Amino acid sequence: MPLNFSVNFSRLGPGNTEVSFDLVAGTFSTAQSGVAGSVPTLDYDAICTNGHPVAFSLAQVWDAPSFTQSPSTNVNRVVVQAPSCSNNLQGIVRLEDNSGSVVGGYQVSGSFEFATTQETCSLTTEYGCPLGGGYSCMENSTGTQQCSPNTCVDLDSQPPVTEDINTDMFQDDGARASDGTCLGQMLIFSGRSMRCDKAGVSTAFQNCCKNTGKVLADDTGDSGNPTQAITQLFDALTQGKSEYEAALAAGAPTLVASNLAANKATDVMGDYGAVMNPVAMAGAVVDYFTQSCDQTSTETGILNGSGFCYEIGEYCREKWEFVGCVQKSKSYCCFNSKMARIIHQQGRSQLNTIGGFGSPENPDCRGLTPEEFQSIDFSKIDFSEYYGDLVPDTQAQMTDKVNDGITDFFNSAQ
């Protein structure tokens, strides 16, 4: 702990006074007579051996108890020599009288305060790999530092190489004439190239390809555009999450804040009727939303979990020079219904004009031409997976599920 102490001196004015003091002996001396004072006795070894230097902090008036006169306020108090370990804790101070009053009518005094400062040292250990600056040190399973087996990568001078697939949706038909006649090639059950990211640098090492379970369902064959519903719900929940947090910050009850978020999803899902399970949809989107998964991975996970996608394979989406692949992805052909996926998956093998689904890097998800569609032997296609996937819920039931399910989610996620 720091030690605070003071040396105090006084004599009757007028006149200046210079005093020498010894903190080890606890004594003082001066050429002037009639000087009163006090000096503490300090342990030199305790202070200097432990490296606690002495520092001057303050000089002020001192009223000596042996005098009845009052101390003057017109005195300069000067430290001529501060005590230190190098001078054996000996110091010199001077009292300069600026009063000019009658002899013996006042004190020329001063109290000089000092403190020992306790300095501490911190030890920082820096590890260096003997293989060179290109290798960092890392802690192994036993807590021992070792050289990383991989060299460091400067992503500014060696930018990542990203290879992504085209996820645009194929159109079932092209431009039309004013009378409705198709001017382009008509396609049936067109699909979309999709991908999801496995655990890697782009996903904070979260697996964005996990199966979400059934979210979408067929009851019309081709259920419009489910990816549009997923996209809109993704955006709605993003906004809903912001409103939920803002409402809580403003002091709103949790139930009120949750309802704000739930209403966002309810508004979106109301347009899609009985072809979806809105509660499962919301839960799946939020699950991906909180795992650093991008929107494409979210759509793919929901569509694939609902049986709307055919997996083509795995490819490297991002590479770092000298490191290799740091982000792998799975590619799919995804369709607007499970029935469309079944027809493509089992029907393409019967055709010699289209064959398979392309490569993982370049999926071929185009629809079937009318001629190809007519060439498929549907008696050889197993639709049993599709028949058991019809959803009987009414619109009112769907709305209730949205309100209850999403509200429960936000209440449990706070």
N, C-alpha and C positions, 0 to 999 in steps of 0.2 A: 504494500500500500504506500502511496506517496506520503512524505512527512512534511508538514507545514510548520514553520517556526519564524520567529522575529527577533531582531536585536534592537534595543531601545536605548536612546541616549537623550540627555537634557542638561542644560546649564542656564543660569540666569543671564539675560542679555544686558547690554548689547554685545555684539561680537560674533565672529565665526568660530566654529569648533570642528576639528578633524579627529576622528577616533579610529584606532586600529583594534580589531577584535580577533580572538582565536576560539573557534567553535569546538575544537578538540579539548582545550583546557578550560573553556567556559569563562575566559577573562577578557578584559579590554584595557587599553592604555591610551593616554592623550597628553599633549603638551600643556593644555589648559587645566586650570584648577577648578574645583567645584562642579565636576561633571558627575551626574548620576546616570546609572545605566543598568541594563540586565542583558546577559548573554547566555544562551542555553549551552549545555555540554552534549556533544553528539559523538556517536561511535564511528570513528573513521572507517574501520573495517566493514561495518555493516552497510555503510553508504558506498564507499569507494570500491571495495572488493566485489560487490554485487553489481557494480556499474550503474549506480543511480546518481546522475549528475545533479548539481544544485543550480537552481535558476531563480533570479530576482523576479518578484511579482508585483510589489506595491510599496510605496512610501507614504506615510501620513503623519498627522499630529500625534504626539504622545504626551500625556499628562503625568509627569513623574509624581509619585505619591509623597516624595520627600519635600516637595515645594508647594507653597500655598498660592503662588502667583499662577495666573492662567497662561497656557501656552499661546505663543503668537501664531497667527495664520500667515504671516508674511515671511516665510522661511523657505529657502530652496534646499531640498534634500537630495544629495548627490551620492551615488555609489561610485567611489573612486576605484575600488578593487573588489570584485565579487568573489566570495569564497568558492573554492573548487578543490577537487581532489589533487590537482597538480600543485596547488600552493598550500596543501595540508589544511584546507578549510579555514584559511585566514583571510579576512577582508578589511577594507577601509571605507569609511563613509565620512561625508562632510556636511555640516549644517551651516548654511549661509544666511546670515541675519539681514533682512531688508526692512526692519521695523523702524530703527532710529529713535526709539523711545527712551525714557529715562532709565538710568542704571537700576537694575534689580526689580524692575516693574513687570517683567514677563519672562516666560521660558522660551529659550531657543531649543526646540526639541524635534525628535523624529523617531518614528517606528518604521523599520525596514523589514519587510516580510519576504521570506524566501521559501522555496519548496524543492524537495527532491523529486525528480521525475522518474517514473518507472518505465523504462523502455523494454518492449517485448519484441522478440524476433519470431518470424514465421518461416517454416521450412517448406519449400515447394519442391517436389520431386518431378522432374521432367524425364520421360523415357525417350530414348532415341533408338531407332532400329539400325543395326550395323549394316544392313543391306542398302542403305541410302535413304534420301529424303522422299523417294517415291513410294516407300512402304511405311504405313502407320503402325503404331503399337496398339495392341488390343489385349484384353484380359481373357484368358481361357477359363475353362470350367473350374479350375482349382484356384482361381484368383491371381495367377501369375501372369505377368506381362510377357507377350511374345510378339514377334513380327507377324503382321497380317500376310497371308499367302497371296493376296491380291494387291497389285499396285494401285496407288491413288489415281483418280481420273479427274482431269480438269475439263469440266463440261463446257467451258467457254471456248477453249481451243479445240476440243474434240466433241462437238455437239452430238447428241443422240441421233441415231437413225431410226425414224419411225415409219413403219409400213402398216397402213390401215386399209381395211376393205371398204368398198363403196356400199353404203347402206341405204341407197335410194330405193324406193319401192318401184317395182315394175308395174306398169299400167296394164289393165286388162284389155284396153283398146286405145286407139290413137285418136287423131282429130276426126271430127264428123262434119259432113256437109250440112247445108241448111235444112235438108229434108230428113236428117238423122242418119243418112247412109254413112257407114264406117269408111273412112278414107285410108286408114292404116291397117296394120296386121292386128286382128283381134286375138287376144290371148285369154285363156280361161284359168282361173285360180292362180294368178301371178303371186310370186313370193317376194321376199326381201332378204338381202344378205345382211346378217346380223352377227355380232360378236359380243362376247363377254370376257372380261379380264380375269385371269387367275391371280393368285397372290403374287405381287411384285411391287416395283417401285411406284407405279402409277396408282396403286390402290392402297398404299400404306400397308402392304403385305396382308390385305384382307382378301378372301376368296369371293369374288363377285360372280362366280359361275355356279354357286350352289343352287340346288333345286328349291324353288319357293313352295312347291305343292300347287295343286290346281287352284287357279284364280279365275280363269275364263272358262266358259262352257258353250257348247253348240246347242242351239235348238232351232236354228234356221238354215243350217248348212254353211252359209257364208255370213258371218256376223258383222258386217260393216267393216270398220277399221278399228280393231282393238288397240293398235299401237297409238292411235290418236287419243284414245281414252287414257292410256297409261301416261302419255306425255302431258296431257292436261291435268291429270291427277298429280303427277310429279310436280308440276308448276304450282298447283293449288296447295299442296301440302307444304311446299317451300314458303309460300305466302302465309299459309295457316300457321306454320311454326313461328314465323316472325310475329304474327298478331298474338299468338299464345304467349310468347316471351314478353312482348310489349305490354299486354294486359296484366300479367303478373307483376311486372316492374311498376305499373301504375297503381298497384294495390288491389286489383280486381280479385274476387274469389277464384279458386282453382277451377270450380265447375263452370263459371262464366267464361274464363279463358279457354277452357277445353272446348266449350260449345262454339266459340269463335272459330277455332281450328276445324272442328268437325263440320261446321256449316260450309266451309270452303270445299271440302271433299264431297259433301252431299249435293251441292249445286252442280258439280261436275258430273257425278255419277248418275244423276237423275235422267240424263239423256240416253243412257245406254241400256235401259230395260233389263230384261231377264237373261241376257247373254253373258252376264258377268256376276261374280260374287263380290259386291263392292267392299265388304269388310275385309275379305282376304286380299283384295286389290290394294286397299289402303295400307294394310299391315305389311304387305310385301314391298310396296314402294318406300314406306318409312324405314323398313329394315335395311334396304339397300341404301337409302338416303343417309343413314347414320354410319355406314361402313366405308365411306370414301369411294363408293361406286358411282361412275358417271351414268348419265341418262341412258346411253346405249346399252350398257351392261344391265341396267334396271329393266329396260324393256325386254331384253333377251331373256333374263332370268324369269320374268313373269310369263312370257309367251312359251318358253321352253317348259317351265313347270306345269303349264296348262296343256301340254301336248301339241302345241301348234308349230313346233320346230323340228327340223331334222339336223342332227349334228354331222358336220362334214369332217372336221378334224381340228388339229391344233397347229398354231404357227407363232413365230416370234414377231411381236408387234413393235418392240423397241430394243435397240442394241446400243451398247456403249463400246467404243473402240478400246481394244486390249482387255476388255472384260467379257464381252459377249452379250448374250440375251439377258435382259433384266426385266422384261415384261412379256409373258406368254399369254395368248388369248385363244379361245375356242371360237370357231366360226360355224354358223348355222344358216340354213334356209328356213325362214319363218313365214307362216301363212296366216290368213285372216280367220281360219277355222281349223279345227282338228280334222274335219272331213277332207279339206283341201290337202293337208299334209299327208293323210293316209293315201289319197289318190296319187299324189306325186311320188311318195316313197315306194308304193307297190306298183304303180302304173308305169313309171319311167323305165323300169327294168324290162317291160314288154316292148318298148319302142327302140328303133334303131336310129332315130333322128335326133334324139336328145341325150340318151345315155344317162350318166350319173349327174351329180350336183357340182361338178367342177372340183377345184382344189381348195384347200383351206385359205390360201391367199387370194384366190379369185373364184368365189362361189358362183354357180350358175343357177339362179333362182327364178328364171323366166317362167311365165305361164305356158300352158299347153295350147297349141293351135287347135282350131276346130277339127282338123284332120287327125291330129294326134289324139285328141280326146275321144274321137269316134273309133279309133283303132284299139283302144284299151278294152280288154276283156274283163268287165266288171264282176263276172262270176268268179274270177280268181282273186278278187280283192276281199280281204277280211275286214269287215266294218264293225266287228263286235266291240272294239274299243270305243267306237263312236256312239253306238246305240245306248250304252250305259251312261252317257254323259249329258243327258238332257236335264235342264233345270226347271222345275215347275213353279218356282216362287213368283208371286205377283209383284207388281211395281210397289205396292204399299209395303210388302214384306222387305223388299230391297231397301227402301228408304229407312225403315226401322233399323235394319242391320247396319246401315251406314252410321246413323246417329249413335246407336249403342256401342258398336264396335270401335269407332274412331274416338269417341269420347272416353271410353275405357282405356284406349291406348295412351292418349295424352295424359290422363290422370295417373297412369302407372309409370309414365316416362318422366314425370316431373323430377 
